[in-house]
Structure formats: C-alpha cells, structure tokens
C-alpha cells in the first residue's frame, strides 16, 4: 500500500516536470480535450437529462403535504444537480469512460514498447503522455459539469411539464429561490479534484502495466474501481471541509 | 564507440549477465548473438538504459552512461536510435508523424524542413507514398522500415536493433539487414544488433559477440564463426538441419 503510494507520488513528480517542448505539449493538450472532453459530451447530456427528470419526478411524488409548496421541486432539482449529481455522479461515469480509456491506452503503449521507445529517445514518457491528460481533464471537466447541471435542470423542468406534476412557473420560481453561489464553487472544486484523481490514477495504473493484453484489461478495470472509490472518499472529505 | 566493462545483472537470485565486457565499434555492425535466455536482450537494455546494471560501466565515446544522472542520460539518449522488436511505432500517429516525432521533440526545424527530412529518411528505407498510412495499415516489413526511418531521422550516433528480423520472411529480412548495414557505413554509426538469425550473422556480422548463459563466450566475425572449435558456439550456429547439412 505505502509502496504503491510512493510509486504514485514519484510518478507525479515525473509528470509535473516542465514539458520537453511547449508546442508539442499544446498539440497533445488539444488532442486530449477532444478525446477526454468533447467525446464525453453525449453521454454526459443523456445521463444528466434523465437524472434531472428523475430527481424532479421523485421530489414531486414525495411532496404529500399541502404545506410544502411545489416550488420545492425546482429548488430541489437545482440543489441536487449542483451539489451532488453533476459533480459526483458524472465524475463516476467519467471514471468509467475516461479512466478506462487512459489506462488501456497507456497500458497498451507500455506492453508494445512504445513507452520504452519514448524513453530511449530522451523523452520523459510520464510527462509527455500523462500531463496533457491530467491538464485536459482538470480544465474541461468543469465545463462538462456546468453543462450537466444546465441540462439536468432542463430535464427536470421538461419532465414536470410533460407529466403535468408541477407547473412551469412553480418550477422556475423554485429554481430561482434561495440560491447560494458558493454551491457552484463547491461543485467546481469537487470536479477539479475528481478530474485529477481520474486522470492521474488511471495514468499511473496504465503506466505500470507489466505483461500483455490480460494485464492491460486488468489495469483498465482497476483504474475504474480505484478512481470510483477515491471519488466517493474525497467527496465525503470535501463535503465535510467545504459545507459543514 | 560503446565500451561495456564488467557488467553484472541479476533478477532476484538469477544471474543474467556475468562480468560481460566488450567494445562495439564505430561504423561497424556489432552483433550480440545467443540462445533465448542467454542475456542478450538484457545486455542491450543495459546499453540503452532501460535496465540498470548491478555492476560495471557502459561508456558512449568515453562518457560513462550508466553512472550519469537521469537528466544527463537523456542527453546521450537523444543521440541514440532504437529499433524495437515489434517496431514500437506510435499507433495514434501516421507514418509521417512517427518519423517526424524526434524532429518535433529535439529540433527547431520548420515544418517544411522536417517534412523534407522525413521524406528523405523514408526514401532511404525504400518507402515512398506511405506518409499518411497508420501503423495498423502497413505490413510487418514496412513497420520495421518505418521504425528504422524514425531511428535515423535525427542523425543518431548509435543505432540499436533488437531482433530486427523477427517475424519477417527471409527475403524481407535480408532487405532489412542490408539496409541497417548500409546506413551504418554511410553515416558512420555505432550499430548494435541483437539477433539469433544466422542469416543476419553471416550477412552483416562485422563484429560478433556470442553470449552463453550470461557470459561473453566468444568474439569474432562472420568469417571466423564457421571455423571455430568452441563447442557451445557450434551447437548454436549449427542447431538447424539446414546449417548442419551446409556444414557437411
């Protein structure tokens, strides 16, 4: 356990060295923006719309008392999307999609000697391969999460309109009420931390693959499992630190 | 010139290299031969710095590579070209981008200059009009040639080839051998080739190092290898039916 942590920290030290060549790093960064970020927009949109819709319908269903106004549906949907569903659930989804991609891509490069080729050319492979992925994830995931929040709230509103559970004016009134800007800051802090966890842990597990295709598959699975557990763990810690 | 002095390497309790000393000469094709498990790949990996020797010194033109810190090693690595057994081409890059990669990383050439160099290197390995193909779209022999083009694109002083003929048919293997030999002489490179292909040994073996159970057992060239009384070497050289018949 401590050995693994030491190896992870040592890899981070190698990753965060100055890139060998600025223009090459910037080009890699753009490639990763597309591969890790833009390519995830579809799945983020689908999951967010349905999550927002489900939260809205479930909230409306649970409001039995006439003393609780229906504006609470809009308020609850917004709060749930900002505080938990978008930053945490979408990050867990991205741990599956992006994490396994990073681990298998780097793991395959390891077993086919492409990482050795980089090293013997005099390139720092950890820096060249993993730094653009971490940077792209930390910069683009907040964009994805804001998109998810917006789409999720829209999904909630749309579900209320279609089912007729809550009037549009009530939903929007709730959406506008009691808004604290810090909740968005909290969501963004969580998102950036989770993005770092997904990219760095998956990169570490892929980078240290030893063997063949079976080990690459195993590293890919471990990347998803370990990233997911760490996301939940850090979700608790950050919530305790920032909200309590 | 690369000087290898008293290299020892063990993995757990298994000694893979035992006080290996030799010199790889400039402008010549220096071969490391031996059976599988004899330690030739480990010796090559020690030379290029992918494996740290337990003891001993490897010097590149009097620069003690194995004793240098990682940053200084990287400077020497920029003078190396390495041809890996499977080619190790970058999957996400096409042929042109693969060959251009060392130029992107270590030179300040303009794109036009780099493209000119890439086309020159591809032409040198008898490949033309393949620039936009990806590694998955070319044959094994072409992959090896692209890997050679990438290895020589930044004018290396040292060229390492790990099993350059593995998985190739005899005719393509001969083309690759010939190419490596020509490039070595043309650019006066120190070339080290790790092989167990006897055709390569007899075709381009200007300096041959035979490893046996981690020991440097015999040194010579392609002319003397067939006339030695070294039992272990003869067992290796004449291990196939074809070579035994030719001997008779």
Interface residues (C-beta under 8 A of the other chain):
Chain A: X20 X21 X23 X24 X108 X109 X112 X113 X114 X116 X117 X119 X120 X121 X122 X123 X124
Chain B: X48 X49 X50 X74 X75 X76 X77 X78 X80 X82 X84 X85 X86 X88 X89 X90 X91 X101 X102 X104 X105 X106 X160
